[in-house]
Amino acid sequence: GPPGGRETARRLMRQYVLPEDYDGSGSLTLRGQDFHYLTRVLRKQEGDRIDGLDSGGGRVWVLIRSVLQDSCVLEIGLPEASNPSTAPTIVLFQCLPKGQKMDLIVRQATETGVARICPLVSDHCVPRIHAGEAPKKRDRWLRVARQAMQQSGSRSIPEVSAPTQFADIQAIWQDLSDPEDVCLFFHQEPIDTTSLHSLLAEAPKRVGICIGPEGGFSDGEVGKLLQLGFQPVYINTNVLRTETAALYAIASVQIALLEKESWNPR
């Protein structure tokens, strides 16, 4: 790697996210990529202790008990009690962008603590998912999310879905949401004058955010979203790339809700 690459990785890692198949026991043997990352990239040695996170989002402590030629054994302590998060639960519906931009979107959404990421194939999407590709895409994005969690220290493990058709947004959101929840789509045109703060005035516990691809939403998709109760949001700023729009939308919603008492005290 480049000079200083390993040292940078050591500084960036905030926690070790245990594998999905971790069974909750007090020890874990690592091989393959995780073993290489901990012992070669991060240069962790026997006796080193790392902050960890289990699959349920609980804090654990991780001690490297032994290091062998191709594996290492970890001792894992019981999860510590944690304070519940006050951040709103956000579900991101992201229409697939070109190339590998989705990796960046998943990484940034994970860093902000998004609860679920649902990639959608919409009318103006350039990438088309062929049969058999969807599970591979999901596996890749899960790896990206896990890496982002280790570097950022995020307490939330996002659920990442395999890419599905835009029409599936109805079943996904109705399965997740309650009547008090708010669903938004950030549109490229000002089709409504309602402000974001007005839409969030009741401090919903869950917010769905839908972001279009580079070409935006089609007229049919806008109609579908309105029919499902998604509220259009237009932020009068410069034209944003789709990967920038996702982060911008998440941050706007989070800040508005986290600081609600300062602008809408009751």
C-alpha positions in Angstrom: 0.0 0.0 0.0 1.0 3.7 -0.1 3.4 5.1 2.5 1.6 5.6 5.8 -1.4 3.5 4.6 -1.3 1.1 7.6 -0.8 3.9 10.1 -3.8 5.7 8.6 -5.9 2.5 8.9 -4.9 2.3 12.6 -6.0 5.8 13.3 -9.3 5.4 11.4 -10.5 2.2 13.1 -12.8 3.1 16.0 -14.3 -0.3 16.8 -14.3 -3.9 15.5 -17.7 -5.1 14.2 -18.1 -8.8 14.9 -19.0 -11.0 12.0 -22.7 -11.7 11.3 -22.3 -15.4 12.2 -20.8 -14.7 15.6 -22.8 -16.9 18.0 -22.5 -14.9 21.2 -19.9 -17.1 22.8 -16.9 -15.8 24.7 -14.4 -16.6 22.0 -14.1 -16.3 18.2 -11.4 -17.6 15.8 -10.7 -15.3 12.9 -9.3 -16.3 9.5 -9.2 -14.7 6.1 -9.8 -11.0 5.6 -10.7 -10.2 9.2 -7.6 -11.9 10.5 -5.4 -10.1 7.9 -7.0 -6.8 8.7 -6.5 -7.0 12.4 -3.0 -8.5 12.5 -1.4 -7.3 9.3 -3.1 -3.9 8.5 -3.8 -2.8 12.1 -0.8 -4.7 13.5 -2.8 -5.9 16.5 -0.9 -8.3 18.7 -1.5 -10.8 21.5 -2.9 -8.9 24.5 -4.2 -5.9 22.5 -7.8 -4.9 23.4 -10.3 -3.3 21.0 -13.7 -1.8 21.3 -16.2 -4.0 19.6 -19.8 -4.0 18.5 -22.0 -7.1 18.2 -24.7 -7.8 15.6 -27.4 -6.3 17.9 -25.5 -3.0 18.3 -24.3 -3.8 21.8 -20.9 -2.7 22.9 -18.4 -5.4 23.8 -14.7 -5.6 24.6 -12.5 -7.7 22.4 -9.1 -9.1 23.5 -6.7 -10.7 21.1 -5.8 -13.9 23.0 -3.5 -15.5 20.6 -2.1 -15.0 17.0 -1.1 -17.9 14.8 0.2 -18.0 11.3 -3.2 -17.9 9.6 -5.6 -17.2 12.4 -6.2 -15.5 15.7 -8.4 -16.2 18.7 -10.4 -13.4 20.2 -11.8 -13.3 23.7 -15.1 -11.3 23.8 -16.6 -9.7 26.9 -20.3 -9.3 27.6 -22.0 -6.3 26.0 -22.0 -3.2 28.1 -25.2 -1.4 28.9 -25.7 1.5 26.6 -27.9 4.6 26.6 -30.7 4.5 24.0 -30.0 6.7 21.0 -32.1 9.9 20.6 -31.4 10.1 16.9 -34.4 9.5 14.6 -34.7 6.2 12.8 -34.1 6.8 9.1 -34.8 4.5 6.2 -33.1 5.5 3.0 -34.6 4.5 -0.4 -31.8 5.1 -2.9 -32.4 4.7 -6.6 -29.3 3.1 -8.0 -26.6 5.6 -9.4 -24.0 4.9 -12.0 -20.8 3.0 -11.4 -19.8 2.4 -7.8 -21.4 5.6 -6.4 -23.7 3.3 -4.3 -20.6 2.3 -2.3 -20.1 5.9 -1.2 -23.8 6.4 -0.4 -23.8 3.2 1.8 -20.6 4.3 3.5 -21.9 7.8 4.3 -25.4 6.7 5.3 -23.8 4.2 7.7 -21.6 6.9 9.2 -24.7 9.0 9.9 -26.5 6.1 11.7 -29.2 5.2 9.1 -31.2 2.2 10.2 -31.9 0.7 6.7 -30.8 1.2 3.1 -33.1 0.0 0.3 -31.6 0.3 -3.2 -34.2 0.7 -5.9 -34.1 0.2 -9.7 -36.0 3.2 -11.1 -37.0 4.4 -14.6 -34.0 6.6 -15.0 -31.4 4.3 -13.5 -28.5 3.5 -15.8 -27.4 0.2 -14.1 -29.7 -2.7 -14.6 -29.5 -5.7 -12.2 -29.5 -9.0 -13.9 -30.7 -12.3 -12.4 -28.4 -13.5 -9.7 -26.6 -10.2 -9.3 -28.8 -8.8 -6.5 -27.4 -10.9 -3.7 -23.8 -10.2 -4.7 -24.5 -6.5 -4.7 -26.0 -6.7 -1.2 -23.0 -8.6 0.1 -20.7 -6.0 -1.3 -22.7 -3.1 0.3 -22.8 -5.0 3.6 -19.0 -5.2 3.6 -18.8 -1.5 2.8 -21.2 -0.7 5.7 -19.2 -2.9 8.1 -16.0 -1.1 7.2 -17.7 2.3 7.6 -18.9 1.3 11.1 -15.4 0.2 12.2 -13.9 3.5 11.0 -16.7 5.9 12.2 -17.7 4.3 15.5 -21.3 4.4 14.5 -23.6 2.5 17.0 -26.2 1.5 14.4 -25.9 -1.5 12.2 -27.8 -0.7 9.0 -29.9 -3.3 7.3 -29.0 -3.3 3.7 -31.5 -4.8 1.2 -30.7 -6.4 -2.2 -31.7 -4.0 -5.0 -35.4 -4.3 -6.0 -37.7 -2.6 -8.4 -39.1 0.9 -7.6 -42.6 -0.5 -7.3 -41.5 -2.5 -4.3 -41.2 0.7 -2.3 -44.9 0.4 -1.4 -44.6 -3.0 0.2 -41.3 -2.2 2.0 -42.5 1.1 3.5 -46.0 -0.2 4.5 -44.3 -3.1 6.2 -42.0 -0.8 8.2 -44.1 2.2 9.0 -46.7 3.4 11.4 -49.3 6.1 10.8 -47.1 8.7 12.7 -44.1 8.1 10.5 -43.1 10.6 7.8 -42.0 9.7 4.3 -40.2 12.2 2.1 -38.8 12.3 -1.4 -36.2 15.0 -2.3 -37.3 16.2 -5.7 -35.3 18.1 -8.3 -38.2 20.5 -8.9 -40.3 22.7 -6.5 -43.6 20.9 -6.7 -44.7 21.9 -3.2 -44.0 24.8 -0.9 -44.2 23.0 2.4 -41.0 23.4 4.4 -39.0 20.4 5.7 -39.4 21.8 9.3 -43.2 21.8 8.9 -43.1 18.2 7.7 -41.1 17.2 10.8 -42.9 19.4 13.3 -44.5 16.4 15.1 -41.1 14.8 15.7 -41.7 11.4 14.0 -39.8 8.5 15.3 -39.2 7.1 11.8 -38.6 8.9 8.6 -38.4 7.4 5.1 -36.2 9.3 2.6 -36.3 8.6 -1.1 -33.5 9.9 -3.4 -33.6 9.6 -7.2 -30.8 8.6 -9.6 -28.8 11.0 -11.8 -31.7 11.5 -14.1 -34.2 12.2 -11.3 -37.6 10.7 -10.8 -39.9 10.0 -13.7 -43.4 11.6 -13.8 -44.9 8.2 -13.1 -42.6 7.7 -10.0 -43.5 11.1 -8.6 -47.2 10.2 -9.0 -46.6 6.9 -7.2 -44.7 8.5 -4.3 -47.5 11.1 -3.9 -50.1 8.3 -3.9 -48.2 6.5 -1.2 -48.1 9.6 1.0 -44.5 10.6 0.4 -44.1 14.3 0.8 -42.0 16.2 -1.7 -39.1 18.3 -0.4 -37.3 20.8 -2.5 -34.2 22.5 -1.1 -33.3 25.6 -3.1 -29.6 25.1 -3.5 -27.1 24.2 -6.2 -27.8 21.1 -8.3 -26.6 18.1 -6.2 -25.2 14.8 -7.4 -27.3 11.9 -6.3 -24.6 10.7 -3.8 -24.4 14.2 -2.4 -28.2 14.5 -2.2 -28.5 11.4 -0.1 -26.1 12.7 2.6 -27.6 16.2 2.4 -31.1 14.9 2.9 -30.1 12.6 5.8 -28.2 15.4 7.6 -31.1 17.9 7.1 -33.6 15.5 8.6 -31.4 14.5 11.5 -30.4 18.1 12.5 -34.0 19.3 12.2 -35.2 16.6 14.5 -32.3 16.6 17.0 -32.6 20.4 17.4 -36.4 20.5 17.3 -36.7 22.0 20.8 -34.9 25.1 19.6 -37.1 25.8 16.7 -40.4 24.3 17.7 -40.6 24.3 21.6 -43.8 23.1 23.2 
